[in-house]
Amino acid sequence: MKNYLKCLLLMLPFILASCEEDTEPQQVGQFDAGIFVSNEGNYGEGDGSLSFISSAGVVSNNLFSAVNGKALGDVVQSLHVGAGQLFAVVNNSNKIEAMTLDSLKSTYTITDVSLPRYMVSHDGVGFVSEWVSFSDPGRVTLFDLETGAIDKSITTDFGAEGLIISEGKLFVSNNFTTTVSVIDLASEEVVASIQVGNSPAGMVLDADGDVWVVCSGGYDANYAPLNDGKLVELNPASFEVKTETDLNANLSGKIAVAPSGRTIYYLMGNKVYSLSTDAPEGGQVWVDEASAVSFYGLGVDQSGNVYTADAKGFAENGEVFVYSPAGAFQTKYNVGRGPNGFAFN
Amino acid sequence: MVSRIFMYVLTGTISLWAMAQEDTLYLEELPVYGDSFQRFTTGTGYRSISLTNSSSSLEEALSEENSIYFKSYGNQQLSSISFRGTSASQTSVLWHGIPANYPTLGQMDFSQWPAWLMGRVALQPGSGGALYGPGAIGGTVLIDSELKLADGPLVEAKSSVGSFGYLFTGIKSAYGQGQWRGATKIFRSFLKNDFPYEYAGKQVRQKNASVLNYGVQQQLSYRVRSNQKMTLDAQYTRNDREVQPSKVSPNLEDELKTGNVRLAAGYQLELPKGSLTSTLAFLQNDQEYNQNDRTISNQYSALVAYWGELSEVLSVRLGGNANFFTATSNNYVNDFVDQQTSIFASLQVNPSDWWSGTVNARQSFYENNRPFTPSFSQKFSVLSTEKNEVFMTNQLSWGFRYPTLNDLHWSPGGNPDLKPEESFNLEGGLDWKYRQSAFSSRLHLTAFKTWSDNWIIWLPDGSGIWSPRNFRTVEITGMELSWEVSGKWGGLLHEFRSAYSYTQSQNKAGANQGKQLPYTPLHNAHLSLKTSSDNGWYGKAAADFTGRRFTTLDNTEMQSVDEYLLMDVFVGRRFSVSDAFDLELSVAIKNVFDNSYENLINRAMPGRNYQFNLLIKYN
């Protein structure tokens, strides 16, 4: 209790400072319409945090620690909203924190995971990808969303990273390889491994239900970038590669799709690129943000507004830039340290 | 803020005096002595610290010093220095006059070099004195392990046991025969480091943070003629540590194993009005992280320096050094031999009792860069009587530091086109020494300003690859105040020491201009009182205050680390068992108030803890 009060007290100046645009104080407990931001923090310092941008544009930072009296963890990799809960996947703390969506009170913590990365959920089951280690193959672990009880783990390949569900299959990009593994949700077994390209990472579904995966590109023996990043479109039923779009560069593993399912966004440095799923072509700069150091997170809300996160080299707190569906700059927000992704509620 | 500090200082003082009245108090082992550092410094502004029989790390031994802040990744974990508000790689570390920072990172881990292998350490703030080493933007740490010429054989053994599984054993022996002198030192220390702390309302115990440290040193000297001496200093130390996990990831199991080889062979020639010193050295740093990521750097160095008196008022110092670096690492793709050379000259003028001046010039060469870093310092004597001495010093100096091997060669991202970081420093000081038969006092005040440019910062590029750039400009304004008093009252010798430093180290480029750099506290203060009696009892109480530190460049209050006050108490007694046998027993209580504090954010530090020491001396 004492710590809780102390944290609230510590929060006070920040709440006041963040309310400059809006004099109404943000009340903890109202997260119905808005955007959660995962701030991974500086590796090793354990200062990963959770921010929330309300529909009125008010930012609240450090929410998890304010509510729960402890830090969220070291390297908050990603967020997921499912079954009335918010999940924070904390990579270097080897845990998943589950919170209620209305109060952000911690409901349970899963600690039997190893370098967890991303999460999806389906029919009351949570799926989390784990790297496990740099020398073991990665896996996907299944757990009960309500209790956090782990059911089983399915080994895929090295660097299990992005997850997406389509046509009763779970697609898993294996970031340290060139493949995407396919897990059949009924049999809970790996049924295919698809060759895509170097360092497959984020995935989205287009309007036709096709899986699009971004391959960040590889490095040669001298660690020089191979500049072979690309976007690969997969048929979710036949597992065939439908299209490949070479980007002739190495790029971020973050990817997002417009609500129409016909425009895909990806990141390189401080630029956002767009790609039409009907006529894919690389190199189409959508936004060039001179005031950003380097974009590190990407998301699109239900209205098609595009959110990018600038981690600013982790030396200071990051910023979130918002663009209209037409690519016009709307506003920006100060969030926590190392913002890397969004969850839309 | 200021009132809060004042309160801390006041509380500290009151408790000090309260204790002083109850107990006979102490003394640890840091008296100030004269110098063999003069060979490697110029000017007057350095402090020499004796480390006799200290079993602590260099970090611990220097923690009481003004103008220094150590950023520690836990208890006896990686400890990097910030000297006068500068970055960790902007402090020059010299061993036998040879640059001794780990060349890969350009900095020293001060937790890894045990004081047991050192006789003394000197600190020289600012760039002025560092003729010999690059990197002295914040200051220079000079490590002296010069062989003490024992008249007879000497054996010393020390054993310490302490809280959280601490065990130290060290043996020293010095001997001589004819023209030969030698000394051998070995030590081993282990710390389980399983201290309790409170986190999120729960009592937890630190895990996976043990540290094993051991090493050996052999020194030899041979007097070739009455004016010629050859010396050898060879040491090997190992530090195998579990990397202390943060409070938020308490179960991590990472390991760092470090081996350091240091060899220095010297030749000294005394001339009728001068001396010639030359040193050849080899330093190897071997770091292995989690048994798969290994980096080995090798440094080959040579130093020649001549010092001579041209006349009664004029002396000169001339010399040069060359350092070659090679390294192997998974992340260094190409073989390379990096070369850093420099020549230097220094002229010292003492024309009168009331004024003296020093002009230094150092020309360095590496790749296509030619940093030229002169400095000028002078000293005015304002008052000089039997009891009082007042003098003023001032200095202007240029400094620089080379990019590190990682900055230049790391793959991917290393940037061979980096320029050195540069600085210009102005400082002025005032000293007042007062001395009478049973009482002495010294008041010292320094104010300084440093303008520093081209700081090397790693930032991600378009494809997310991190790469270093000359990016940041920093302006540092600071003040150091210290007052030392010693005197005899009631048959006891009391030594009181107080120091305060104010360091405003501000970013001046890009966003966040005018903000304090992360992990550079604005305020630092130290108070200590030592008391010793003729019959061998001694005691000491020391209080250290470290101000609030920001962890981000935007200075977000909420992500800052709270200020803290630490108080340590030592009590001990020296016994003479026989003419040749001495014993010393002491007890240390550290963090007496059991304060919960953090140095690095979310990294636990131990509460109250104890240490018992036994020293046996035979000569």
Interface residues (C-beta under 8 A of the other chain):
Chain A: K2 N3 L10 M11 P13 F14 N42 G44 E45 G46 D47 G48 N61 N62 N68 G69 K70 A71 L72 G73 D74 N92 S93 N94 T111 F134 S135 S216 G217 Y219 A221 N222 Y223 A224 P225 G229 A249 N250 L251 S252 M268 G269 N270 K271 V293 S294 Y296 A311 K312 G313 A315 E316 N317 R337
Chain B: Y73 Y199 A200 G201 S246 K247 V248 S249 N251 L252 N292 N331 V333 N334 S411 P412 I457 W458 L459 P460 D461 G462 S463 G464 I465 A511 N512 P518 T551 T552 L553 D554 T556 E557 M558 Q559 L600 I601 N602
